[in-house]
C-alpha cells in the first residue's frame, strides 16, 4: 500500500509541476481555441458562454492560477526566511546584551563589596 501511495504522490507532484507553468497555460489556450470557431458558428449565446466558461476558463485559468500561487508562495517564503534571519540576529544581540549585563552586574557587586569593606574599615578605625 505504501508503494502505491508513493507512486501516486510522485505522479501527482509531476503533473502539478507540469500544469502549473505558463507553457501549459499556452498549450491549453491553443487546445481551447480549436473549438472556438465551431462555438461561434452556432450563433447561440448559450453555446458561446458555455465554451468560455467550460472550455477556455477551466483549461487556461487553472494553469495561470497555479502559476500565481507559486509566485505568491515564493514571495511569502522569502519574507518568512528574512523574518527568521532577522529574529535570529536579534536573539544573538539579546544574548550578547545579557552577557554584558551579567558582566556589569558582577563588576557592580565587586564595587559594592569594596565600598562596604572600605566603610567597615573606616568605622572600625573610629
Buried (B, 14 or more C-beta within 10 A) or exposed (E): EEEEEEEEEEEEEEEEEEBBBEEBBEBBBEEBEEEBEEBEEEEEEEBBEEBBEEBBEEBBEBBBEBBEEBEEEEEEEEEEEEEEEEEEEEEEEEEEEEEEEEEEEEEEEEEEEEEEEEEEEEEEEE
